[in-house]
Every structure is written in structure tokens, then in C-alpha cells.
């Protein structure tokens, strides 16, 4: 007998095929459910539109005024993301045979009817554009197809091993197929798939709960019923941190193997498949096989293209630095007009010229080593979009979206299978480990309710959020009940809760455990002991010194080596630097006023500048503004007294340079004030002045800023006095103490520098300094090392 057996996944097909090899006789034809649907229908004189083309065509269909009411941006980048929700919405309505008129009867919100009219018009416009090009789309297949009678009648019997949910269209299709040949359905019922049971009951087939049922859709008769009396053999463990689950997984897998379960028959289930990257890091013995493969988007080429796209979007300093880290020549890139409209072949010539195309060009030179998956995507891309013309920026966006779907097979040979729950349909494992069994993760939430809420869905008999979650629960239940040994793990960090599904399964409370961390961190540190770097050719006279550079040299030779010789830079902090901001604020304050007559005038200008320099209106910024206004009140009062004593601001943020003892120095002075006879050099301080103002042990003094200023400014100004302005301590002007002794210390340091021809870049002895140093990790110091 010529039979066709339908299974939900490719893995199920491989398993069944393997089992059939040991049997005699003719083997049935095996096929996946989605492939069967494609073979079972015909689309006369129509071609199904490509996923990339459909987005461009839908965007074209949305070019009418009323569409703006949906608040959806029509730019390609914005529309691409939103289009997925639109297509799912249209496909679901078609699959469930629900029209816009039915939805309009639901009592939703005030603009609901208007929004539905817009979506209906969008669908009509899209259909018109498709017809003009002889294309069709998934959303129109249910209404515009015919049965492939020849294919269906070539089989005397078709058996469907059903695991999931059938839409109204799929069920109708199966019912019509059952009229052409014998159609048998194998199904396992539970209280999680009542929605599907109701649909079968509508066809005259009443199913009993918690059974393995086989029935004929052709005759509407139940052929066999077996009790599903399997009990769950599941242990539930909770850990504090999510990463602890990794160590526990390896320990549980080892236990299962010791119990006699073959590694090939053990599955690790990841509800959140992105967690695979964490498992990859710690799978040092290659025991795991990742069925979902590795994402191409984690590779160097994709990340480089992503950095290029980010730069073309913003052209800010941060994106430029990222490009430079990936080895781009930014100046050369700036010659490429990212907004210039070009053809797709020209776009690929550009990125190939940048060395970021891992496949040969159609008309280009052959490449010995290239990525076949990328090559397939490339050929498909240029074929379906060969007549389109877009900016290089838009082409890059579309190409990144195409590459984001590319996965690379795991060829390491691991025996324990790692997969998502959808891939478990139709298969069983003796050992099962499930991680991340937390609320909001198991079952996963869906994004299909963007246009319709649950009340409207229930009214129109569309699957609700509850129905979709119940379907996922059925998958987990089937997986667990078929396993001989199963383990469920979840974490409690960040106030995470276990999934309520645990209690529906009757599993109760979890056992709190602590992971065996040596499974993760048993390897010796890979960091090699680094000897102190030796700087052999040091010439202080070839350097232009600043006060901060000199201070770094005196405090820590290793920090000096990293910052000034190796030119290593710390990542820029997004947080607002208080000291730098206050300097900027006070610079602006005195740009147009060299003095102030009243506190009110000065306070008013500070308030205006705070709003101008910090235009953001978030709570954090508003708090900082209020805090600084309060802290600067003492400064304002002190400055008014200062100006009343005939002092005026002569210079702000003034740069000076010159020679001291044969070495070149430069500096930026915060402020220089003058009266008719004297000059006052001021340095703003928001922190402590204790180190700079020390009056003994001058041989350990490293902050020589004011001595440097004194030497640089003495030839230019008469009667100089140097002082600190203690901004947050009443604005007190504190004159420099023991200046002569500090000048002597500077002279001694300069002599020592000129005599130094080389040095060992040792770490400093004062560990307190390491606490705020950007090179703490490089030096192997700090609390987290």
C-alpha cells in the first residue's frame, strides 16, 4: 500500500526513518507538515512573493494619508520591523477565516473601527499590487488555491501525526483531502489542547481527554483509544544566579549517563535560545550539539557590517571609534555617499571592496574560501531585488536583516542535543533537562496581540494568548511525560519567579541547590604572569609635560606606561562627569561678565546656563540641577564679596606653555583674576585640596600643578598669587601654602627626569589609588579580580 506519513519536524522524520530501517516491507513516504501543505495545494498562474519583496510592496501599499493614523513610520528601517506584525495579522485572519466585518462587531475602543478600515484598505492595496505582478502571498492562499488532486490520490492512505494546532484553513484543507483518500490522524489529548478538541468535535469527532487517540477524518470514526497514564518523573531545582544553571545542567547530564541513559538520548531544552551562547563558552569538552546552530550574526564580518551601518546612521564619535576598532579607514568610508541610490549589484561591489562579503560576486573573481550559506543568500538577494534602487544605507540594512537569519551548523560532534521546545514536537528523549523555567519565559509570551486584544480575539474565535500558551504547555508536557528521567531548573535572581506552569504539572516546590562551580571554573587562569615592562629609551626633553602627566609619572610608572606610552584609553563613561561639567558651567558664566554686582544676577545666570547646558527633562537631570544650585549658593556669596574687592575675571580656561628647567610644559588655567595691582590664578576644586596643600613630607608630593602654573605665568604677570576655589565649601578662596618648598620639589623632579634614560614600569604601592584607576584589571588588582 502506498502510504504517506506526516510529521511536525525534520528531527521527527529522521527518527522515524531510522526506526523503519530495521523493518521489512515497503516503507511509507515521510514528509513534514509544512511541506505537505505546500504540495497539497496549487496556485494557478501565481508565484508566492519573496519575503524581502513583500515588505517593499507592503510599504508601497501603505502610501495613503489615512495610514498615518496607525502611527507607523514608513521609512524602510522603521517599517521593516513593524511589517512583520502586519503580515502575521493578515495571515492569521486568512488562516482562521475571519473577516474585518466580524472584527468590527467587537466592542473594543473608540478608534478601533477606523483602524480596522485602514488595515483593510492596506490589505486591498497590497493585493492589487500583487495581482499586477502575478504574485500571491500567504494571506491570500486560503481564498485562492485549488487542491493538488494528482498528488493526493497518489497515496492510498495518509497518516498525520499531529502535535500542534491546526488553523481553520488547515483543518478545512485536511477535511477536503480526506474526501479524496483515507486520512488517519494520531493525536494525544490533554486539558492543554481543548481548543483543538473543540474543533474536531465541530467535525463530528468527539475526543476523550488524556488519551492517545487515532481516528479517521474520512469516516469521522475513532479507530483506537489508549490511556495516557504516564506519570512525570521530574526533579525541580532552583538556583540563585542564572549562570549557575549551566554547572547544574552538566552535573545532571552526567548523572543521567551514569544511570544508563545514552548521551544521544538526552536533550537540553532552552526556552530562551539565546542562552546557547553561555553554554557554548563552558562546553569545553564539546559534549553538546546545538540543533539550532550558531548565529552568523555573532561573527566578525556581520559585526563589522553592523558597525558600518551604525556609523552611516549617526556618524557620531562613538560609532566612529567602533569602526576604527574593526579596522576601518574612516576617511575612506566618508568618500562613500551612504545616501546615494544604487542598484543591488553596485552595493555588493562596495562591501566586497571593503572585504566584508564572504562569497564571490557573480561577475567577480572566484574565491577559494567562502561561506556557502552567505553565497546562497547573496544569489537570492540579487535575484529578487535586481530591479530595485535604494540608498547604500538601505541596502546595508536589508542585507543585515537577511544575514541575521543565517545559521552555521554545529559540527563539533557533541552527543547531547540542545534545542528549543518547538523542535521537540514528534520526538521523545529518555533524559530531558529544561532550564529557565521562570514566569514569563515558560510559556513564552507572544507578540501577535499587537492589533487585537484578547477580548476581540475571543469574540472572533481567534486563538487568544491563553490558547497559545496552552499549546506550548502541551509541548512541554509531552516532552516530560515521555522521558524516563527529567530535570527542571530555574533561577531566582532579580526577583524572578518560577513558572506557574510547574504547579499545573503538579510538581510543587523546587529544591534550592548551589551549583558545583568547579565544573565551570576548574581550569587554571589563562592570564600569564606579566613582568614589569622596561622602558629603555626615555627622553624627558622630547615630551611636552602637563601637570596630570607629571603626576601620573610620579604616582605610578605602570599607569604612565599604559596611558602615555601604550596610549591605552578607557571606555568613555556615559555618565555626566561632575567636575568637567562644573568647569564648563563656570566658563560660560564669566564669558560675558567679568564680574557680578549681586547674588540675584549671578544666580539667575547660573539657572539659565543649567537649563541650556542640560536641556534634558528626566528626573535624574532635574535632581542634579537642584543639587548644584544648592551647593553653589556659598560660591555665589563668596564671589560677590570677591568682585566687590575690585577683582575682575581676566582669562578663562587659558592655555599656557613654556619651558621650566629645560623641559617643555603646558597647562590650562581655570581662571585668572586681576585687580589694579595684583594677579590671582584660580583653580576650581570640587573635591579635597589636602594632598596639594600639604606642608610637610614634600619629597612625596606628586601634585605640582600650581608650581607649574607659577613658573609659566611669572614672566607674563606681576604680583602673582595662586589659590584654589573650593566650590562646594562655601566658595572659599584658599591660597597655596608653602609655594617655595613646592617649587623646590618641582625643580628636583625636573632634574631627576632629565637624568632618567630608562625605567621599569612598576605598579604603585598605594593600593587605594587602584580603586579608581582605569587599568585595575590589566594590573590584576581590585576587588573583582
C-alpha positions in Angstrom: 0.0 0.0 0.0 1.3 3.4 -1.0 1.2 5.5 2.2 2.2 9.0 3.2 3.1 9.8 6.9 3.2 13.4 8.0 5.3 14.6 11.0 5.7 18.0 12.5 9.6 18.4 12.3 12.6 17.2 10.4 14.0 15.6 13.5 10.9 13.5 13.9 11.2 12.4 10.3 14.9 11.3 10.9 13.9 9.4 14.0 11.0 7.5 12.2 13.2 6.8 9.2 15.9 5.4 11.4 13.3 3.1 13.1 12.0 1.9 9.8 15.4 0.7 8.7 15.1 -2.4 10.9 11.7 -3.4 9.5 10.8 -5.4 6.4 8.5 -4.5 3.5 7.7 -1.3 1.7 8.4 1.9 3.7 5.9 4.8 3.7 6.8 8.2 2.3 7.7 10.6 5.1 7.1 14.4 4.9 6.9 17.4 7.2 3.6 19.1 7.8 4.5 22.4 6.2 5.9 20.6 3.1 2.8 18.6 2.8 0.6 21.7 2.8 2.7 23.2 0.0 2.5 20.1 -2.1 -1.3 19.6 -1.4 -2.3 23.0 -3.0 -1.9 24.6 -6.4 -1.7 28.3 -7.1 -2.8 28.8 -10.7 -0.6 31.3 -12.6 0.7 32.8 -9.4 4.1 32.9 -7.7 4.4 33.3 -4.0 6.2 36.6 -3.3 9.6 36.6 -1.7 9.8 37.8 2.0 12.0 40.7 1.1 9.9 41.8 -1.9 6.7 41.6 0.2 8.0 44.2 2.7 8.8 46.7 -0.1 5.5 46.1 -1.7 3.5 46.4 1.5 5.3 49.7 2.2 4.2 50.9 -1.2 0.7 49.8 -0.4 0.8 51.9 2.8 1.3 55.2 0.9 -2.1 56.8 1.6 -2.9 59.6 4.0 -5.1 57.7 6.5 -2.3 55.2 7.2 -0.6 57.8 9.3 -3.3 57.3 12.0 -1.7 53.9 12.8 1.5 55.8 13.9 3.7 53.5 11.8 6.8 55.1 10.3 7.1 54.4 6.5 10.9 54.7 6.4 12.4 51.4 5.4 14.2 50.8 8.7 11.2 51.5 10.9 8.6 49.9 8.6 10.7 46.7 8.2 10.3 45.9 12.0 6.5 46.7 12.1 5.7 44.9 8.8 6.3 41.5 10.5 3.3 42.2 12.9 1.2 43.3 9.9 1.9 40.2 7.9 1.2 37.9 10.9 -2.1 39.7 11.5 -3.3 39.4 7.8 -2.1 35.7 7.7 -3.9 34.8 10.9 -7.2 36.4 9.7 -7.0 34.5 6.5 -6.0 31.2 8.2 -8.8 31.4 10.7 -11.4 32.6 8.0 -12.2 35.8 10.0 -13.1 38.9 8.0 -12.8 42.5 9.0 -16.6 42.8 9.3 -16.5 40.2 12.1 -13.8 42.1 13.9 -15.8 45.4 13.5 -18.7 43.9 15.5 -16.4 43.6 18.6 -16.8 46.4 21.2 -13.1 47.5 21.6 -12.0 51.1 21.8 -13.2 54.4 20.2 -10.8 54.3 17.2 -11.0 50.6 16.6 -13.3 50.7 13.6 -11.2 53.4 12.0 -8.0 51.4 12.5 -9.6 48.3 11.0 -10.7 50.3 7.9 -7.1 51.4 7.5 -5.8 47.9 7.8 -8.4 46.6 5.4 -7.5 49.2 2.8 -3.8 48.4 3.3 -4.6 44.7 2.6 -6.6 45.6 -0.5 -3.9 47.9 -1.9 -1.3 45.2 -1.2 -3.4 42.6 -3.1 -3.8 45.0 -6.1 0.0 45.4 -6.3 0.5 41.6 -6.0 -2.1 40.9 -8.8 -0.3 43.4 -11.1 2.9 41.4 -10.8 1.3 37.9 -10.8 2.4 37.3 -7.2 0.4 36.0 -4.3 1.0 36.0 -0.5 0.3 33.6 2.4 -2.5 35.9 3.4 -4.4 35.2 0.1 -3.6 31.5 -0.3 -6.6 30.2 1.8 -9.1 32.0 -0.5 -7.2 31.5 -3.9 -6.0 27.9 -4.2 -7.1 24.6 -5.6 -6.3 21.1 -4.3 -3.5 19.1 -6.0 -5.7 16.1 -6.6 -3.0 14.2 -8.5 -0.6 14.4 -5.6 -3.3 13.5 -3.0 -4.7 10.5 -4.9 -1.2 9.1 -5.5 -1.4 7.8 -1.9 -4.0 5.2 -0.8 -3.6 6.3 2.8 -2.3 9.4 4.5 -1.5 9.4 8.3 -1.0 12.6 10.2 0.9 12.5 13.5 -0.5 15.7 14.9 1.3 17.6 17.8 0.3 21.2 17.5 -2.6 23.4 16.5 -4.5 23.5 13.1 -5.9 26.7 11.8 -9.4 26.8 10.3 -7.8 26.7 6.8 -5.5 23.8 7.7 -8.4 21.8 9.1 -10.6 22.6 6.1 -7.8 21.5 3.8 -7.4 18.2 5.7 -11.1 17.6 5.6 -11.2 18.1 1.8 -8.2 15.9 1.4 -10.0 13.2 3.4 -12.7 13.1 0.8 -10.1 12.1 -1.9 -8.2 9.5 0.1 -8.1 7.8 3.5 -6.8 10.3 6.1 -5.9 9.0 9.6 -5.0 11.3 12.5 -2.9 10.3 15.5 -3.4 12.7 18.4 -2.7 12.9 22.2 -5.3 14.8 24.2 -4.9 16.8 27.4 -6.6 19.8 29.1 -4.0 21.9 27.3 -5.3 21.3 23.8 -9.1 21.7 24.4 -9.3 24.3 21.7 -8.2 21.7 19.1 -10.6 19.1 20.6 -13.5 21.5 20.2 -12.6 22.0 16.5 -12.6 18.2 15.9 -15.9 18.0 17.7 -17.3 20.5 15.3 -16.5 17.9 12.5 -18.3 15.2 14.4 -15.3 13.6 16.2 -15.6 13.8 20.0 -12.3 13.1 21.7 -11.8 12.0 25.3 -9.2 13.8 27.4 -5.8 12.4 28.5 -5.8 9.7 25.7 -3.7 8.6 22.8 -6.4 8.7 20.0 -6.3 7.5 16.4 -9.3 8.5 14.2 -10.3 8.5 10.6 -11.1 12.0 9.3 -12.5 10.4 6.2 -15.1 8.3 8.0 -15.3 10.5 11.1 -14.7 7.4 13.3 -12.4 6.8 16.2 -10.2 3.8 15.5 -8.4 3.4 18.8 -8.1 4.9 22.2 -5.3 4.3 24.7 -5.0 5.8 28.2 -2.2 8.3 28.6 -1.3 7.1 32.1 2.3 8.1 32.1 3.5 9.8 35.3 6.1 12.6 35.3 9.4 11.6 36.8 10.7 15.2 37.2 13.0 16.8 39.7 12.9 20.6 40.1 15.8 22.6 41.3 16.2 26.4 41.9 19.5 28.3 41.9 20.2 31.9 42.7 22.0 33.1 39.6 21.1 32.2 36.0 24.6 31.1 35.1 24.6 28.6 37.9 22.1 26.5 35.8 25.0 25.7 33.4 27.0 23.9 36.0 23.9 22.1 37.3 23.0 21.0 33.8 26.4 19.4 33.2 26.1 17.6 36.6 22.6 16.3 35.9 23.6 15.1 32.4 26.4 13.2 34.0 24.0 11.6 36.5 21.7 10.5 33.6 24.6 8.9 31.8 25.6 7.1 34.9 22.0 5.8 35.2 22.5 4.1 31.8 20.8 6.7 29.5 22.7 7.1 26.3 24.0 10.7 25.7 22.3 10.6 22.2 19.0 10.2 24.1 19.4 13.2 26.3 18.1 16.6 25.4 18.8 20.0 26.9 15.9 22.4 26.3 16.4 26.1 26.1 13.2 28.1 26.3 15.3 31.2 25.5 17.6 30.0 22.7 20.0 33.0 23.1 21.2 31.2 26.3 23.1 28.8 24.0 26.0 31.4 23.8 26.6 30.9 27.5 26.6 27.1 27.3 29.0 27.3 24.3 31.5 29.1 26.5 31.6 26.4 29.1 31.2 23.3 27.0 35.0 22.8 26.9 34.7 19.0 26.2 32.2 19.5 23.2 29.5 17.3 24.8 26.7 19.5 23.5 25.3 19.6 19.9 23.3 22.8 19.2 20.5 21.8 16.9 19.6 25.4 16.2 23.2 26.0 15.0 25.3 29.1 15.5 24.2 32.6 14.5 26.2 34.1 11.7 25.4 37.5 13.3 27.9 36.8 16.0 30.8 36.7 13.5 33.4 39.3 12.6 32.0 40.1 9.2 28.5 40.7 10.4 29.6 42.8 13.3 31.8 44.9 11.0 28.8 45.5 8.7 26.7 46.3 11.7 29.3 48.9 12.8 29.3 50.4 9.4 25.5 50.7 9.3 25.6 52.3 12.8 28.1 54.8 11.6 26.1 55.7 8.5 23.1 56.2 10.7 24.6 58.5 13.3 28.1 59.5 12.3 28.8 60.3 15.9 32.2 59.9 17.7 31.3 56.6 19.4 30.3 54.9 16.2 33.4 56.2 14.5 35.6 54.7 17.3 33.8 51.4 16.9 34.6 51.4 13.2 38.3 52.1 13.9 38.4 49.2 16.3 37.1 46.9 13.5 40.0 48.2 11.3 38.0 50.6 9.0 39.6 53.6 7.4 37.0 56.2 8.3 38.4 58.8 5.9 38.0 56.4 3.0 34.5 55.5 4.2 33.5 59.1 4.2 34.0 59.2 0.5 31.2 56.7 0.1 27.9 58.6 -0.1 25.6 56.4 2.1 22.5 58.2 0.8 23.3 57.7 -2.9 20.8 55.4 -4.6 22.3 52.5 -6.4 21.5 49.0 -7.8 22.0 45.9 -5.7 25.0 44.7 -7.7 26.7 48.0 -7.1 26.1 47.7 -3.4 27.7 44.3 -3.2 30.7 45.7 -5.1 31.1 48.3 -2.4 31.0 45.9 0.6 33.2 43.4 -1.3 35.7 46.1 -1.8 35.7 46.6 2.0 36.5 42.9 2.4 33.1 42.3 4.1 31.4 39.9 1.6 32.1 36.2 2.3 31.1 35.0 -1.1 32.2 35.5 -4.7 30.4 38.2 -6.8 28.5 36.9 -9.8 30.8 38.8 -12.2 33.8 38.9 -9.9 36.8 36.8 -9.3 36.5 33.3 -7.8 37.1 32.9 -4.1 38.7 29.6 -2.9 37.2 30.0 0.6 33.7 31.4 1.0 30.7 30.8 3.1 28.1 28.7 1.2 25.2 29.9 3.3 26.1 33.5 2.6 26.5 32.7 -1.1 23.0 31.3 -1.2 21.6 34.4 0.5 23.6 36.6 -1.9 22.3 34.9 -5.1 18.7 35.0 -3.8 19.1 38.6 -2.7 20.3 39.9 -6.1 17.8 37.8 -8.0 14.6 39.1 -6.2 15.8 42.7 -5.9 17.7 43.1 -9.1 15.4 45.9 -10.4 15.2 47.8 -7.1 17.2 51.0 -6.5 17.9 52.2 -2.9 20.5 54.1 -0.9 23.6 52.3 0.2 22.3 52.7 3.8 19.0 51.0 3.0 20.7 48.2 1.1 23.0 47.5 4.0 20.0 47.4 6.4 18.2 44.8 4.2 21.4 42.8 3.7 22.0 42.7 7.5 18.4 41.5 8.0 19.0 38.7 5.5 22.3 37.7 7.1 20.7 37.7 10.6 18.7 34.6 9.6 21.8 32.6 8.5 22.9 29.9 10.9 26.0 27.7 10.8 25.7 24.0 11.7 27.3 22.7 14.9 29.9 20.2 13.5 31.8 19.6 16.8 30.2 16.2 17.2 28.6 16.6 20.6 26.1 13.8 21.6 23.7 15.7 23.9 21.2 17.6 21.8 20.4 21.2 22.7 17.2 22.6 21.2 14.2 24.8 21.6 10.8 23.4 22.6 9.3 23.7 19.1 11.9 21.2 17.8 10.8 18.6 20.3 7.4 18.0 18.5 7.1 14.4 17.4 10.2 13.2 19.2 11.0 11.8 22.6 14.1 11.6 24.8 14.9 9.3 27.7 16.6 12.2 29.5 15.4 15.8 29.5 16.9 18.9 31.2 15.0 22.2 30.9 16.5 25.5 32.1 15.0 29.0 32.6 11.7 27.6 33.9 10.6 31.1 35.0 7.4 33.0 34.8 7.4 35.0 31.5 9.8 32.5 29.9 7.8 29.3 30.1 5.5 29.5 28.4 6.9 32.3 26.2 4.8 35.4 25.6 3.6 36.1 22.1 3.6 39.4 20.1 0.6 38.5 18.0 -1.8 40.6 20.0 -0.4 43.9 18.7 -3.6 44.8 16.8 -6.3 42.7 18.6 -6.7 42.3 22.4 -7.8 39.0 24.0 -11.4 40.1 24.2 -11.7 40.8 20.5 -9.9 37.5 19.7 -12.3 35.6 21.9 -15.2 37.3 20.2 -13.9 36.4 16.7 -13.0 32.9 17.8 -9.3 33.6 17.1 -6.6 31.9 19.2 -6.0 34.0 22.4 -2.9 34.5 24.4 -4.2 31.8 26.7 -4.7 29.4 23.8 -1.1 29.9 22.5 0.4 29.4 26.0 -1.7 26.3 26.4 -0.2 24.9 23.2 3.3 25.5 24.5 2.4 23.8 27.7 1.3 20.8 25.8 4.7 20.5 24.1 6.5 20.6 27.4 4.0 18.1 29.0 4.5 15.6 26.1 8.3 16.0 26.3 8.4 15.4 30.1 5.9 12.5 30.2 7.8 10.6 27.6 11.1 11.0 29.4 12.4 8.4 31.9 14.3 11.0 33.8 13.7 14.8 33.6 15.1 17.8 35.5 13.7 21.3 35.5 15.8 24.3 36.6 15.1 28.0 37.3 16.9 30.9 38.8 15.6 33.3 41.5 17.9 36.3 40.9 16.4 39.8 40.2 13.2 38.7 41.9 12.4 36.1 39.2 9.6 33.7 40.0 9.2 30.1 38.9 6.6 29.5 36.2 3.1 28.8 37.5 3.1 26.0 34.9 5.1 24.0 37.5 2.0 23.8 39.7 -0.2 22.9 36.7 2.1 20.0 36.2 1.7 19.0 39.8 5.4 19.4 40.5 5.2 21.6 43.6 8.1 23.3 45.2 11.7 23.2 44.0 14.8 22.1 45.9 17.2 25.0 46.3 20.8 24.0 45.4 24.1 25.6 44.9 26.0 24.9 41.7 29.2 22.9 41.6 31.3 25.8 40.3 34.4 23.8 39.7 32.6 22.4 36.6 32.8 25.9 35.2 35.9 27.3 36.7 38.2 24.2 37.2 40.6 25.5 34.6 43.7 27.4 35.7 43.7 31.0 35.0 44.7 31.7 31.3 46.3 35.0 32.3 50.0 34.8 32.0 52.2 36.4 34.7 53.5 39.6 33.2 56.8 41.0 34.2 57.2 44.7 34.7 57.6 46.4 31.3 61.0 48.1 30.8 61.2 51.5 29.1 64.7 51.6 27.7 64.8 54.8 25.7 63.2 57.6 27.8 63.9 61.2 26.9 62.0 63.7 29.1 63.1 66.6 27.0 61.3 65.3 23.9 58.0 65.3 25.9 55.6 68.3 26.5 54.6 67.7 30.1 51.3 68.6 31.7 50.6 68.6 35.4 48.4 65.5 35.1 51.1 63.7 33.1 53.7 64.5 35.6 51.5 63.5 38.5 50.8 60.1 36.8 54.6 59.5 36.3 55.3 60.2 39.9 52.5 58.2 41.3 52.5 55.0 39.2 55.0 54.2 36.5 52.8 51.3 35.2 49.8 53.7 34.7 52.1 56.1 32.9 53.3 53.3 30.7 49.7 52.2 29.8 48.3 55.7 29.3 51.1 57.7 27.6 53.4 55.1 26.0 50.9 52.4 25.0 48.2 55.1 24.6 45.5 52.9 26.0 42.2 54.7 26.6 39.4 53.8 29.0 35.9 53.4 27.6 34.2 56.7 27.8 31.6 56.9 30.6 28.1 57.8 29.6 27.5 59.3 33.0 27.9 63.1 33.3 31.3 64.0 34.7 30.6 66.4 37.6 34.0 68.1 37.6 34.1 68.6 33.8 30.6 70.0 33.7 31.2 72.5 36.6 34.2 73.8 34.7 32.1 74.3 31.6 29.3 75.9 33.6 31.7 78.4 35.2 33.4 79.1 32.0 30.1 80.1 30.4 29.2 82.1 33.5 32.1 84.5 33.0 32.2 84.7 29.2 30.1 87.9 29.0 30.5 89.1 32.6 33.9 89.7 34.1 32.2 90.4 37.4 28.8 90.4 39.1 27.3 93.1 41.3 24.6 91.0 43.0 23.8 87.4 44.1 20.5 87.5 42.3 22.1 88.4 38.9 24.7 85.6 39.3 22.2 83.0 40.5 19.9 83.9 37.6 22.6 83.4 35.0 23.6 80.0 36.6 19.9 78.9 36.4 19.7 79.8 32.8 23.0 78.1 32.0 22.0 74.9 33.8 18.8 74.7 31.6 20.8 75.5 28.5 23.7 73.1 29.1 21.4 70.3 30.4 18.2 70.5 28.3 17.0 67.0 29.3 13.9 66.9 31.5 14.3 63.5 33.2 14.2 63.1 37.0 17.9 62.4 37.3 18.9 65.6 35.5 16.4 67.7 37.4 17.8 66.4 40.6 21.3 67.3 39.7 20.3 70.8 38.7 18.6 71.4 42.1 21.6 69.8 43.9 24.2 72.0 42.2 22.1 75.2 42.7 22.0 74.5 46.4 25.8 73.6 46.6 26.8 76.7 44.6 25.0 79.2 46.9 28.1 79.6 49.0 30.2 80.0 46.0 27.9 82.8 44.7 28.1 84.7 48.0 31.9 84.4 48.2 32.3 85.6 44.6 30.2 88.7 45.1 32.5 89.7 48.0 35.5 88.9 45.8 34.2 91.1 42.9 33.3 93.9 45.4 37.0 93.9 46.3 37.8 95.2 42.8 38.7 91.8 41.3 37.7 91.1 37.7 37.9 87.9 35.6 40.7 88.5 33.0 41.0 85.0 31.5 39.1 81.7 31.5 40.3 78.2 30.5 43.5 79.9 29.4 46.2 77.7 27.8 49.8 78.4 28.5 53.0 76.7 27.5 56.7 77.3 28.2 59.9 75.9 29.5 60.8 75.0 33.1 64.3 73.9 33.9 64.9 72.7 30.3 61.7 70.7 29.9 58.6 71.9 28.0 55.4 72.2 29.9 51.8 73.2 29.1 48.7 73.8 31.1 45.1 75.1 31.1 44.3 77.5 33.9 40.7 77.6 35.0 40.6 81.3 35.7 42.9 84.4 36.1 41.5 87.4 38.0 43.1 90.8 38.3 42.8 94.0 40.3 44.7 97.2 39.7 47.9 95.9 41.2 47.8 92.0 41.5 47.0 88.8 39.6 45.2 85.9 41.1 45.5 82.4 39.5 42.5 80.3 40.4 41.9 76.5 40.1 38.4 75.2 40.7 38.2 72.3 43.2 35.0 70.2 43.8 37.0 67.7 45.9 39.6 67.8 48.6 42.7 70.0 48.4 44.5 68.2 51.2 47.2 66.5 49.0 48.0 69.7 47.1 48.1 71.8 50.3 50.4 69.5 52.4 53.0 71.4 54.4 55.5 68.6 55.1 57.0 65.5 53.5 57.4 67.4 50.3 59.5 64.6 48.9 56.3 62.6 48.4 54.3 65.5 46.8 53.1 64.5 43.3 50.5 67.2 42.6 52.7 70.0 41.3 50.1 71.8 39.2 50.2 75.1 40.9 54.0 75.2 40.9 54.0 74.6 37.2 51.4 77.5 36.7 53.6 79.8 38.8 56.7 79.2 36.6 54.7 79.5 33.4 52.9 82.7 34.4 55.6 84.6 36.4 57.2 86.1 33.2 53.8 87.4 32.0 52.2 88.7 35.2 53.3 90.7 38.2 52.4 90.1 41.8 51.0 86.6 41.2 49.1 84.8 43.9 47.8 81.2 43.3 44.7 79.8 45.0 42.1 77.1 44.9 38.4 77.9 44.8 36.6 75.3 46.9 33.3 75.2 45.0 31.3 73.1 47.5 32.8 74.5 50.7 31.3 78.0 50.7 33.3 79.0 47.6 36.3 79.7 49.8 39.4 81.0 48.0 42.3 79.1 49.6 45.8 80.4 48.8 48.5 77.9 48.1 50.7 77.2 51.1 54.5 76.6 51.1 54.8 77.5 47.4 58.6 77.9 47.7 59.1 74.4 49.0 56.8 73.0 46.3 58.7 74.9 43.7 61.9 73.3 45.0 60.2 69.9 44.8 59.3 70.6 41.1 63.0 71.6 40.4 64.2 68.3 41.9 61.7 66.3 39.9 62.8 68.0 36.7 66.4 67.3 37.4 65.6 63.7 38.1 63.5 63.4 34.9 66.4 64.8 32.7 68.8 62.3 34.2 66.4 59.4 33.6 67.2 57.4 30.4 65.0 54.5 31.1 62.8 53.0 33.9 60.9 49.9 34.9 57.1 50.4 34.8 56.4 49.1 38.2 52.9 49.1 39.8 52.4 51.6 42.5 52.5 50.6 46.2 49.4 52.6 47.3 46.5 50.2 46.5 44.0 52.9 47.4 44.8 54.5 44.1 44.0 51.4 42.2 40.4 51.6 43.3 39.5 54.3 40.7 42.2 53.5 38.1 41.1 52.5 34.6 43.9 50.0 34.4 43.0 48.0 37.5 42.2 44.8 35.6 45.4 45.0 33.5 47.4 45.2 36.7 45.4 42.3 38.3 44.2 44.4 41.2 40.9 45.4 42.5 38.0 43.9 44.4 36.6 42.0 41.4 39.9 40.4 40.3 
